[in-house]
Amino acid sequence: MGPYPWDDLQDAMKTETRRVMRHVLDENRSRHELLDARHSFLNKPSARLNGMKPAIPCVSGHCFRKIPLTDRRRGGLLVHGSTLTVSANGIEAAPLARDERVRPSLD
């Protein structure tokens, strides 16, 4: 763990995106799942960041598990923390508004 809790969240956000990509590729899933997944891969800190309380059986909290998503707006790479931190303006982020603008052009 780094000196700030944020250090672990940055790694968790990157891992979430990598795990979703790997899942889609390994399982030969549709590319549309990258934009509209009904699940993600989260560990305890990243689940808490997203307001979720999944039962992840892992002592350290660093184990990633495939977690079903109930909020349709939460699924897909466009609303992953790794994507949002890269595309934020440094002052504010509008992930749902950004997703609603970008998603139609990708479908």
C-alpha angles and dihedrals in degrees: 000000000000126000091269128045087232090070091067093043092055090055091044092052092051092046091051091056093044092049093050091049092047091048093052092048098042094045093043090236125171117277086234088071088069088065101034110026119164090208142036138192111252140167124204097273094046091045090053090048088056094047094252130130105199120171100247110174100215127119097210096039092231096105113107119219133184104255125189114236120222097186108074091205090062097063127094139040094278092071098040115120090238091059095041095051090052094048099039118110094228094250105059141355128214103188099166094045090048091048092050090053098044103037097066091054091054098048 
